[in-house]
Amino acid sequence: MVRSKKKEPQTELEKLQTENICLRAENTLLKKAKTLVEEKKAWTHLNGQKSSTD
């Protein structure tokens, strides 16, 4: 997360823009995590192994 160095109060627009950036980063991270879980399930399925998350 990028933190602003300025001490002055943020406007409502600046607060919303900062929140939007944080939410986009979180969304990207969650998508990558979901992809990794799906790849692991596919890999274990192809190898005939049982997934530990069942």
TIZA-53148 format. One record per residue: residue number from 1; chain; x, y, z of N, C-alpha, C in turn; residue in one letter. Coordinates in Angstrom, 2 decimals, always signed. Layout:
<vokols>
+-----+--------+---------+---------+---------+---------+---------+---------+---------+---------+---------+---------+
| num | cadena |     n_X |     n_Y |     n_Z |    ca_X |    ca_Y |    ca_Z |     c_X |     c_Y |     c_Z | residuo |
+-----+--------+---------+---------+---------+---------+---------+---------+---------+---------+---------+---------+
| NUM |      A |       X |       Y |       Z |       X |       Y |       Z |       X |       Y |       Z |       A |
...
+-----+--------+---------+---------+---------+---------+---------+---------+---------+---------+---------+---------+
</vokols>
This chain:
<vokols>
+-----+--------+---------+---------+---------+---------+---------+---------+---------+---------+---------+---------+
| num | cadena |     n_X |     n_Y |     n_Z |    ca_X |    ca_Y |    ca_Z |     c_X |     c_Y |     c_Z | residuo |
+-----+--------+---------+---------+---------+---------+---------+---------+---------+---------+---------+---------+
|   1 |      A |   +0.84 |   -1.17 |   +0.00 |   +0.00 |   +0.00 |   +0.00 |   +0.89 |   +1.24 |   +0.00 |       M |
|   2 |      A |   +0.57 |   +2.19 |   -0.82 |   +1.32 |   +3.43 |   -0.91 |   +0.77 |   +4.39 |   +0.13 |       V |
|   3 |      A |   +1.66 |   +4.90 |   +0.93 |   +1.22 |   +5.85 |   +1.96 |   +1.68 |   +7.25 |   +1.58 |       R |
|   4 |      A |   +0.79 |   +8.17 |   +1.79 |   +1.09 |   +9.56 |   +1.49 |   +1.96 |  +10.15 |   +2.59 |       S |
|   5 |      A |   +2.93 |  +10.95 |   +2.20 |   +3.82 |  +11.56 |   +3.18 |   +3.25 |  +12.88 |   +3.70 |       K |
|   6 |      A |   +2.24 |  +13.41 |   +3.03 |   +1.71 |  +14.70 |   +3.45 |   +0.81 |  +14.54 |   +4.67 |       K |
|   7 |      A |   +0.85 |  +15.53 |   +5.55 |   +0.11 |  +15.49 |   +6.81 |   -1.24 |  +16.19 |   +6.71 |       K |
|   8 |      A |   -1.45 |  +16.96 |   +5.65 |   -2.70 |  +17.71 |   +5.53 |   -3.87 |  +16.76 |   +5.27 |       E |
|   9 |      A |   -5.06 |  +17.14 |   +5.70 |   -6.23 |  +16.27 |   +5.52 |   -6.52 |  +16.01 |   +4.04 |       P |
|  10 |      A |   -6.95 |  +14.79 |   +3.75 |   -7.28 |  +14.44 |   +2.38 |   -8.70 |  +14.89 |   +2.07 |       Q |
|  11 |      A |   -8.91 |  +15.20 |   +0.81 |  -10.27 |  +15.49 |   +0.38 |  -11.00 |  +14.16 |   +0.22 |       T |
|  12 |      A |  -12.31 |  +14.23 |   +0.10 |  -13.11 |  +13.01 |   -0.08 |  -12.68 |  +12.28 |   -1.36 |       E |
|  13 |      A |  -12.39 |  +13.04 |   -2.41 |  -11.94 |  +12.45 |   -3.66 |  -10.63 |  +11.70 |   -3.47 |       L |
|  14 |      A |   -9.68 |  +12.30 |   -2.78 |   -8.39 |  +11.65 |   -2.54 |   -8.55 |  +10.38 |   -1.72 |       E |
|  15 |      A |   -9.42 |  +10.41 |   -0.73 |   -9.68 |   +9.23 |   +0.09 |  -10.26 |   +8.10 |   -0.76 |       K |
|  16 |      A |  -11.21 |   +8.45 |   -1.62 |  -11.83 |   +7.45 |   -2.48 |  -10.84 |   +6.90 |   -3.51 |       L |
|  17 |      A |   -9.99 |   +7.75 |   -4.04 |   -8.98 |   +7.29 |   -4.99 |   -8.00 |   +6.34 |   -4.32 |       Q |
|  18 |      A |   -7.60 |   +6.66 |   -3.10 |   -6.68 |   +5.79 |   -2.36 |   -7.35 |   +4.45 |   -2.07 |       T |
|  19 |      A |   -8.60 |   +4.49 |   -1.64 |   -9.34 |   +3.25 |   -1.37 |   -9.48 |   +2.42 |   -2.64 |       E |
|  20 |      A |   -9.74 |   +3.07 |   -3.76 |   -9.89 |   +2.39 |   -5.04 |   -8.59 |   +1.67 |   -5.42 |       N |
|  21 |      A |   -7.47 |   +2.33 |   -5.24 |   -6.16 |   +1.72 |   -5.53 |   -5.95 |   +0.49 |   -4.65 |       I |
|  22 |      A |   -6.26 |   +0.62 |   -3.37 |   -6.08 |   -0.51 |   -2.45 |   -6.99 |   -1.67 |   -2.82 |       C |
|  23 |      A |   -8.23 |   -1.39 |   -3.17 |   -9.17 |   -2.45 |   -3.52 |   -8.77 |   -3.14 |   -4.83 |       L |
|  24 |      A |   -8.26 |   -2.37 |   -5.77 |   -7.79 |   -2.98 |   -7.03 |   -6.61 |   -3.92 |   -6.76 |       R |
|  25 |      A |   -5.70 |   -3.50 |   -5.90 |   -4.54 |   -4.34 |   -5.57 |   -5.01 |   -5.61 |   -4.85 |       A |
|  26 |      A |   -5.96 |   -5.47 |   -3.93 |   -6.49 |   -6.64 |   -3.23 |   -7.18 |   -7.59 |   -4.20 |       E |
|  27 |      A |   -7.95 |   -7.05 |   -5.12 |   -8.65 |   -7.85 |   -6.11 |   -7.66 |   -8.64 |   -6.98 |       N |
|  28 |      A |   -6.59 |   -7.99 |   -7.40 |   -5.56 |   -8.64 |   -8.20 |   -4.92 |   -9.78 |   -7.41 |       T |
|  29 |      A |   -4.60 |   -9.53 |   -6.15 |   -4.00 |  -10.55 |   -5.30 |   -4.92 |  -11.75 |   -5.14 |       L |
|  30 |      A |   -6.20 |  -11.49 |   -4.90 |   -7.16 |  -12.58 |   -4.72 |   -7.34 |  -13.39 |   -6.00 |       L |
|  31 |      A |   -7.31 |  -12.73 |   -7.14 |   -7.41 |  -13.45 |   -8.42 |   -6.21 |  -14.37 |   -8.62 |       K |
|  32 |      A |   -5.03 |  -13.87 |   -8.27 |   -3.82 |  -14.70 |   -8.41 |   -3.86 |  -15.89 |   -7.46 |       K |
|  33 |      A |   -4.33 |  -15.66 |   -6.24 |   -4.44 |  -16.76 |   -5.27 |   -5.44 |  -17.80 |   -5.76 |       A |
|  34 |      A |   -6.57 |  -17.35 |   -6.31 |   -7.57 |  -18.27 |   -6.82 |   -7.00 |  -19.10 |   -7.97 |       K |
|  35 |      A |   -6.26 |  -18.46 |   -8.85 |   -5.64 |  -19.15 |   -9.97 |   -4.67 |  -20.22 |   -9.48 |       T |
|  36 |      A |   -3.87 |  -19.89 |   -8.47 |   -2.92 |  -20.86 |   -7.92 |   -3.64 |  -22.07 |   -7.32 |       L |
|  37 |      A |   -4.73 |  -21.83 |   -6.60 |   -5.50 |  -22.92 |   -6.01 |   -6.09 |  -23.80 |   -7.10 |       V |
|  38 |      A |   -6.63 |  -23.19 |   -8.15 |   -7.21 |  -23.96 |   -9.26 |   -6.14 |  -24.77 |   -9.97 |       E |
|  39 |      A |   -4.96 |  -24.18 |  -10.16 |   -3.87 |  -24.91 |  -10.81 |   -3.43 |  -26.09 |   -9.96 |       E |
|  40 |      A |   -3.38 |  -25.91 |   -8.66 |   -2.97 |  -27.00 |   -7.77 |   -4.00 |  -28.13 |   -7.83 |       K |
|  41 |      A |   -5.29 |  -27.78 |   -7.83 |   -6.34 |  -28.81 |   -7.92 |   -6.22 |  -29.57 |   -9.23 |       K |
|  42 |      A |   -6.00 |  -28.85 |  -10.32 |   -5.87 |  -29.50 |  -11.63 |   -4.65 |  -30.41 |  -11.64 |       A |
|  43 |      A |   -3.56 |  -29.94 |  -11.07 |   -2.34 |  -30.72 |  -11.04 |   -2.52 |  -32.01 |  -10.23 |       W |
|  44 |      A |   -3.11 |  -31.89 |   -9.07 |   -3.32 |  -33.07 |   -8.23 |   -4.31 |  -34.03 |   -8.89 |       T |
|  45 |      A |   -5.30 |  -33.48 |   -9.58 |   -6.27 |  -34.33 |  -10.28 |   -5.59 |  -35.11 |  -11.41 |       H |
|  46 |      A |   -4.72 |  -34.44 |  -12.15 |   -4.01 |  -35.10 |  -13.25 |   -3.07 |  -36.18 |  -12.75 |       L |
|  47 |      A |   -2.52 |  -35.99 |  -11.58 |   -1.58 |  -36.96 |  -11.02 |   -2.28 |  -38.03 |  -10.20 |       N |
|  48 |      A |   -3.59 |  -38.00 |  -10.13 |   -4.34 |  -39.00 |   -9.39 |   -4.22 |  -38.90 |   -7.89 |       G |
|  49 |      A |   -3.79 |  -37.76 |   -7.42 |   -3.67 |  -37.56 |   -5.99 |   -4.92 |  -36.88 |   -5.45 |       Q |
|  50 |      A |   -5.21 |  -37.12 |   -4.19 |   -6.36 |  -36.49 |   -3.59 |   -5.93 |  -35.14 |   -3.02 |       K |
|  51 |      A |   -6.73 |  -34.12 |   -3.25 |   -6.42 |  -32.79 |   -2.77 |   -6.60 |  -32.74 |   -1.25 |       S |
|  52 |      A |   -5.72 |  -32.02 |   -0.57 |   -5.81 |  -31.91 |   +0.88 |   -6.88 |  -30.92 |   +1.32 |       S |
|  53 |      A |   -7.48 |  -30.18 |   +0.37 |   -8.49 |  -29.19 |   +0.70 |   -9.91 |  -29.73 |   +0.55 |       T |
|  54 |      A |  -10.07 |  -31.01 |   +0.24 |  -11.42 |  -31.57 |   +0.07 |  -12.15 |  -31.69 |   +1.36 |       D |
+-----+--------+---------+---------+---------+---------+---------+---------+---------+---------+---------+---------+
</vokols>
